[in-house]
Amino acid sequence: MQEEVKTALEKIRPYLQADGGDVELVRVTGDGQVQVRLKGACGG
């Protein structure tokens, strides 16, 4: 599942970067919850 999440994040990353932000995968739990960290302009 983690690879699927990484693939999805790579698809949206250019749009976030275009606005001065980024996203980082923190973890995927065993029950399928995904934790990400928003950076830059997206962090506020």
PDB file with SEQRES, HELIX, SHEET and CRYST1 records, atoms N, CA, C and O in Angstrom:
SEQRES   1 A   44  MET GLN GLU GLU VAL LYS THR ALA LEU GLU LYS ILE ARG          
SEQRES   2 A   44  PRO TYR LEU GLN ALA ASP GLY GLY ASP VAL GLU LEU VAL          
SEQRES   3 A   44  ARG VAL THR GLY ASP GLY GLN VAL GLN VAL ARG LEU LYS          
SEQRES   4 A   44  GLY ALA CYS GLY GLY                                          
HELIX    1 AA1 GLN A    2  ALA A   18  1                                  17    
HELIX    2 AA2 ALA A   41  GLY A   43  5                                   3    
SHEET    1 AA1 2 GLY A  21  VAL A  28  0                                        
SHEET    2 AA1 2 VAL A  34  GLY A  40 -1                                        
CRYST1    1.000    1.000    1.000  90.00  90.00  90.00 P 1           1          
ATOM      1  N   MET A   1       0.822  -1.195   0.000  1.00  0.00           N  
ATOM      2  CA  MET A   1       0.000   0.000   0.000  1.00  0.00           C  
ATOM      3  C   MET A   1       0.866   1.258   0.000  1.00  0.00           C  
ATOM      4  O   MET A   1       0.480   2.269  -0.586  1.00  0.00           O  
ATOM      5  N   GLN A   2       2.022   1.211   0.644  1.00  0.00           N  
ATOM      6  CA  GLN A   2       2.876   2.388   0.722  1.00  0.00           C  
ATOM      7  C   GLN A   2       3.322   2.839  -0.673  1.00  0.00           C  
ATOM      8  O   GLN A   2       3.395   4.039  -0.938  1.00  0.00           O  
ATOM      9  N   GLU A   3       3.615   1.907  -1.551  1.00  0.00           N  
ATOM     10  CA  GLU A   3       4.025   2.271  -2.909  1.00  0.00           C  
ATOM     11  C   GLU A   3       2.881   2.949  -3.665  1.00  0.00           C  
ATOM     12  O   GLU A   3       3.118   3.872  -4.445  1.00  0.00           O  
ATOM     13  N   GLU A   4       1.654   2.502  -3.444  1.00  0.00           N  
ATOM     14  CA  GLU A   4       0.495   3.132  -4.087  1.00  0.00           C  
ATOM     15  C   GLU A   4       0.337   4.576  -3.616  1.00  0.00           C  
ATOM     16  O   GLU A   4       0.022   5.463  -4.410  1.00  0.00           O  
ATOM     17  N   VAL A   5       0.554   4.803  -2.335  1.00  0.00           N  
ATOM     18  CA  VAL A   5       0.450   6.147  -1.788  1.00  0.00           C  
ATOM     19  C   VAL A   5       1.551   7.034  -2.375  1.00  0.00           C  
ATOM     20  O   VAL A   5       1.294   8.175  -2.758  1.00  0.00           O  
ATOM     21  N   LYS A   6       2.768   6.509  -2.444  1.00  0.00           N  
ATOM     22  CA  LYS A   6       3.875   7.276  -3.022  1.00  0.00           C  
ATOM     23  C   LYS A   6       3.572   7.656  -4.473  1.00  0.00           C  
ATOM     24  O   LYS A   6       3.849   8.779  -4.896  1.00  0.00           O  
ATOM     25  N   THR A   7       3.008   6.727  -5.224  1.00  0.00           N  
ATOM     26  CA  THR A   7       2.653   7.001  -6.620  1.00  0.00           C  
ATOM     27  C   THR A   7       1.611   8.115  -6.705  1.00  0.00           C  
ATOM     28  O   THR A   7       1.717   9.008  -7.545  1.00  0.00           O  
ATOM     29  N   ALA A   8       0.615   8.060  -5.842  1.00  0.00           N  
ATOM     30  CA  ALA A   8      -0.426   9.097  -5.833  1.00  0.00           C  
ATOM     31  C   ALA A   8       0.157  10.456  -5.452  1.00  0.00           C  
ATOM     32  O   ALA A   8      -0.217  11.473  -6.037  1.00  0.00           O  
ATOM     33  N   LEU A   9       1.061  10.485  -4.487  1.00  0.00           N  
ATOM     34  CA  LEU A   9       1.677  11.747  -4.076  1.00  0.00           C  
ATOM     35  C   LEU A   9       2.532  12.332  -5.197  1.00  0.00           C  
ATOM     36  O   LEU A   9       2.575  13.549  -5.375  1.00  0.00           O  
ATOM     37  N   GLU A  10       3.204  11.480  -5.944  1.00  0.00           N  
ATOM     38  CA  GLU A  10       4.016  11.961  -7.064  1.00  0.00           C  
ATOM     39  C   GLU A  10       3.150  12.614  -8.140  1.00  0.00           C  
ATOM     40  O   GLU A  10       3.606  13.508  -8.853  1.00  0.00           O  
ATOM     41  N   LYS A  11       1.918  12.172  -8.251  1.00  0.00           N  
ATOM     42  CA  LYS A  11       1.005  12.767  -9.235  1.00  0.00           C  
ATOM     43  C   LYS A  11       0.552  14.166  -8.823  1.00  0.00           C  
ATOM     44  O   LYS A  11       0.367  15.029  -9.681  1.00  0.00           O  
ATOM     45  N   ILE A  12       0.373  14.400  -7.531  1.00  0.00           N  
ATOM     46  CA  ILE A  12      -0.100  15.713  -7.081  1.00  0.00           C  
ATOM     47  C   ILE A  12       1.030  16.662  -6.709  1.00  0.00           C  
ATOM     48  O   ILE A  12       0.819  17.871  -6.618  1.00  0.00           O  
ATOM     49  N   ARG A  13       2.227  16.126  -6.494  1.00  0.00           N  
ATOM     50  CA  ARG A  13       3.366  16.946  -6.064  1.00  0.00           C  
ATOM     51  C   ARG A  13       3.624  18.144  -6.987  1.00  0.00           C  
ATOM     52  O   ARG A  13       3.844  19.238  -6.466  1.00  0.00           O  
ATOM     53  N   PRO A  14       3.612  18.016  -8.321  1.00  0.00           N  
ATOM     54  CA  PRO A  14       3.879  19.191  -9.172  1.00  0.00           C  
ATOM     55  C   PRO A  14       2.897  20.345  -8.947  1.00  0.00           C  
ATOM     56  O   PRO A  14       3.275  21.511  -9.052  1.00  0.00           O  
ATOM     57  N   TYR A  15       1.657  20.027  -8.641  1.00  0.00           N  
ATOM     58  CA  TYR A  15       0.655  21.072  -8.393  1.00  0.00           C  
ATOM     59  C   TYR A  15       0.943  21.792  -7.077  1.00  0.00           C  
ATOM     60  O   TYR A  15       0.788  23.010  -6.986  1.00  0.00           O  
ATOM     61  N   LEU A  16       1.355  21.053  -6.074  1.00  0.00           N  
ATOM     62  CA  LEU A  16       1.705  21.670  -4.795  1.00  0.00           C  
ATOM     63  C   LEU A  16       2.961  22.520  -4.935  1.00  0.00           C  
ATOM     64  O   LEU A  16       3.037  23.620  -4.389  1.00  0.00           O  
ATOM     65  N   GLN A  17       3.942  22.006  -5.666  1.00  0.00           N  
ATOM     66  CA  GLN A  17       5.191  22.740  -5.859  1.00  0.00           C  
ATOM     67  C   GLN A  17       4.972  24.013  -6.671  1.00  0.00           C  
ATOM     68  O   GLN A  17       5.670  25.005  -6.466  1.00  0.00           O  
ATOM     69  N   ALA A  18       4.027  23.992  -7.574  1.00  0.00           N  
ATOM     70  CA  ALA A  18       3.723  25.183  -8.371  1.00  0.00           C  
ATOM     71  C   ALA A  18       3.241  26.332  -7.494  1.00  0.00           C  
ATOM     72  O   ALA A  18       3.389  27.498  -7.861  1.00  0.00           O  
ATOM     73  N   ASP A  19       2.665  26.009  -6.336  1.00  0.00           N  
ATOM     74  CA  ASP A  19       2.191  27.026  -5.404  1.00  0.00           C  
ATOM     75  C   ASP A  19       3.164  27.239  -4.242  1.00  0.00           C  
ATOM     76  O   ASP A  19       2.814  27.872  -3.246  1.00  0.00           O  
ATOM     77  N   GLY A  20       4.375  26.714  -4.368  1.00  0.00           N  
ATOM     78  CA  GLY A  20       5.396  26.924  -3.347  1.00  0.00           C  
ATOM     79  C   GLY A  20       5.353  25.946  -2.198  1.00  0.00           C  
ATOM     80  O   GLY A  20       5.947  26.200  -1.150  1.00  0.00           O  
ATOM     81  N   GLY A  21       4.668  24.840  -2.367  1.00  0.00           N  
ATOM     82  CA  GLY A  21       4.579  23.854  -1.294  1.00  0.00           C  
ATOM     83  C   GLY A  21       5.124  22.511  -1.709  1.00  0.00           C  
ATOM     84  O   GLY A  21       5.725  22.371  -2.774  1.00  0.00           O  
ATOM     85  N   ASP A  22       4.913  21.536  -0.871  1.00  0.00           N  
ATOM     86  CA  ASP A  22       5.321  20.167  -1.149  1.00  0.00           C  
ATOM     87  C   ASP A  22       4.616  19.259  -0.147  1.00  0.00           C  
ATOM     88  O   ASP A  22       3.981  19.726   0.798  1.00  0.00           O  
ATOM     89  N   VAL A  23       4.739  17.974  -0.368  1.00  0.00           N  
ATOM     90  CA  VAL A  23       4.138  16.992   0.523  1.00  0.00           C  
ATOM     91  C   VAL A  23       5.149  15.876   0.758  1.00  0.00           C  
ATOM     92  O   VAL A  23       5.885  15.486  -0.148  1.00  0.00           O  
ATOM     93  N   GLU A  24       5.171  15.372   1.984  1.00  0.00           N  
ATOM     94  CA  GLU A  24       6.084  14.293   2.357  1.00  0.00           C  
ATOM     95  C   GLU A  24       5.274  13.180   3.019  1.00  0.00           C  
ATOM     96  O   GLU A  24       4.442  13.442   3.887  1.00  0.00           O  
ATOM     97  N   LEU A  25       5.517  11.958   2.611  1.00  0.00           N  
ATOM     98  CA  LEU A  25       4.867  10.815   3.243  1.00  0.00           C  
ATOM     99  C   LEU A  25       5.554  10.528   4.566  1.00  0.00           C  
ATOM    100  O   LEU A  25       6.762  10.298   4.612  1.00  0.00           O  
ATOM    101  N   VAL A  26       4.780  10.544   5.639  1.00  0.00           N  
ATOM    102  CA  VAL A  26       5.319  10.258   6.969  1.00  0.00           C  
ATOM    103  C   VAL A  26       5.195   8.770   7.257  1.00  0.00           C  
ATOM    104  O   VAL A  26       6.175   8.117   7.616  1.00  0.00           O  
ATOM    105  N   ARG A  27       3.977   8.228   7.099  1.00  0.00           N  
ATOM    106  CA  ARG A  27       3.802   6.796   7.332  1.00  0.00           C  
ATOM    107  C   ARG A  27       2.450   6.325   6.824  1.00  0.00           C  
ATOM    108  O   ARG A  27       1.520   7.108   6.629  1.00  0.00           O  
ATOM    109  N   VAL A  28       2.378   5.031   6.621  1.00  0.00           N  
ATOM    110  CA  VAL A  28       1.132   4.342   6.310  1.00  0.00           C  
ATOM    111  C   VAL A  28       0.973   3.288   7.398  1.00  0.00           C  
ATOM    112  O   VAL A  28       1.841   2.431   7.566  1.00  0.00           O  
ATOM    113  N   THR A  29      -0.127   3.347   8.135  1.00  0.00           N  
ATOM    114  CA  THR A  29      -0.339   2.407   9.232  1.00  0.00           C  
ATOM    115  C   THR A  29      -0.870   1.076   8.707  1.00  0.00           C  
ATOM    116  O   THR A  29      -1.282   0.966   7.552  1.00  0.00           O  
ATOM    117  N   GLY A  30      -0.852   0.090   9.561  1.00  0.00           N  
ATOM    118  CA  GLY A  30      -1.330  -1.236   9.195  1.00  0.00           C  
ATOM    119  C   GLY A  30      -2.802  -1.266   8.828  1.00  0.00           C  
ATOM    120  O   GLY A  30      -3.237  -2.138   8.075  1.00  0.00           O  
ATOM    121  N   ASP A  31      -3.580  -0.314   9.356  1.00  0.00           N  
ATOM    122  CA  ASP A  31      -5.006  -0.289   9.039  1.00  0.00           C  
ATOM    123  C   ASP A  31      -5.329   0.661   7.883  1.00  0.00           C  
ATOM    124  O   ASP A  31      -6.495   0.972   7.642  1.00  0.00           O  
ATOM    125  N   GLY A  32      -4.284   1.127   7.158  1.00  0.00           N  
ATOM    126  CA  GLY A  32      -4.506   1.903   5.948  1.00  0.00           C  
ATOM    127  C   GLY A  32      -4.580   3.409   6.118  1.00  0.00           C  
ATOM    128  O   GLY A  32      -4.878   4.119   5.158  1.00  0.00           O  
ATOM    129  N   GLN A  33      -4.316   3.916   7.319  1.00  0.00           N  
ATOM    130  CA  GLN A  33      -4.303   5.362   7.501  1.00  0.00           C  
ATOM    131  C   GLN A  33      -2.987   5.914   6.960  1.00  0.00           C  
ATOM    132  O   GLN A  33      -1.923   5.320   7.138  1.00  0.00           O  
ATOM    133  N   VAL A  34      -3.084   7.058   6.301  1.00  0.00           N  
ATOM    134  CA  VAL A  34      -1.918   7.688   5.697  1.00  0.00           C  
ATOM    135  C   VAL A  34      -1.660   9.013   6.404  1.00  0.00           C  
ATOM    136  O   VAL A  34      -2.570   9.825   6.572  1.00  0.00           O  
ATOM    137  N   GLN A  35      -0.410   9.224   6.815  1.00  0.00           N  
ATOM    138  CA  GLN A  35      -0.023  10.476   7.445  1.00  0.00           C  
ATOM    139  C   GLN A  35       0.984  11.163   6.520  1.00  0.00           C  
ATOM    140  O   GLN A  35       1.994  10.571   6.138  1.00  0.00           O  
ATOM    141  N   VAL A  36       0.700  12.412   6.168  1.00  0.00           N  
ATOM    142  CA  VAL A  36       1.597  13.203   5.332  1.00  0.00           C  
ATOM    143  C   VAL A  36       1.953  14.493   6.046  1.00  0.00           C  
ATOM    144  O   VAL A  36       1.269  14.916   6.978  1.00  0.00           O  
ATOM    145  N   ARG A  37       3.033  15.106   5.594  1.00  0.00           N  
ATOM    146  CA  ARG A  37       3.448  16.400   6.119  1.00  0.00           C  
ATOM    147  C   ARG A  37       3.422  17.371   4.957  1.00  0.00           C  
ATOM    148  O   ARG A  37       4.087  17.162   3.942  1.00  0.00           O  
ATOM    149  N   LEU A  38       2.646  18.440   5.111  1.00  0.00           N  
ATOM    150  CA  LEU A  38       2.591  19.488   4.100  1.00  0.00           C  
ATOM    151  C   LEU A  38       3.675  20.505   4.409  1.00  0.00           C  
ATOM    152  O   LEU A  38       3.884  20.865   5.568  1.00  0.00           O  
ATOM    153  N   LYS A  39       4.369  20.971   3.371  1.00  0.00           N  
ATOM    154  CA  LYS A  39       5.500  21.877   3.558  1.00  0.00           C  
ATOM    155  C   LYS A  39       5.286  23.172   2.793  1.00  0.00           C  
ATOM    156  O   LYS A  39       4.475  23.234   1.869  1.00  0.00           O  
ATOM    157  N   GLY A  40       6.018  24.201   3.186  1.00  0.00           N  
ATOM    158  CA  GLY A  40       5.983  25.462   2.469  1.00  0.00           C  
ATOM    159  C   GLY A  40       4.655  26.154   2.572  1.00  0.00           C  
ATOM    160  O   GLY A  40       4.038  26.193   3.637  1.00  0.00           O  
ATOM    161  N   ALA A  41       4.215  26.702   1.455  1.00  0.00           N  
ATOM    162  CA  ALA A  41       2.956  27.452   1.421  1.00  0.00           C  
ATOM    163  C   ALA A  41       1.772  26.576   1.802  1.00  0.00           C  
ATOM    164  O   ALA A  41       0.746  27.083   2.256  1.00  0.00           O  
ATOM    165  N   CYS A  42       1.901  25.289   1.625  1.00  0.00           N  
ATOM    166  CA  CYS A  42       0.799  24.381   1.950  1.00  0.00           C  
ATOM    167  C   CYS A  42       0.722  24.101   3.455  1.00  0.00           C  
ATOM    168  O   CYS A  42      -0.281  23.573   3.935  1.00  0.00           O  
ATOM    169  N   GLY A  43       1.753  24.444   4.182  1.00  0.00           N  
ATOM    170  CA  GLY A  43       1.794  24.145   5.603  1.00  0.00           C  
ATOM    171  C   GLY A  43       0.936  25.060   6.452  1.00  0.00           C  
ATOM    172  O   GLY A  43       0.675  24.748   7.614  1.00  0.00           O  
ATOM    173  N   GLY A  44       0.497  26.165   5.915  1.00  0.00           N  
ATOM    174  CA  GLY A  44      -0.262  27.123   6.715  1.00  0.00           C  
ATOM    175  C   GLY A  44      -1.654  27.107   6.317  1.00  0.00           C  
ATOM    176  O   GLY A  44      -2.464  27.848   6.874  1.00  0.00           O  
TER     177      GLY A  44                                                      
END                                                                             
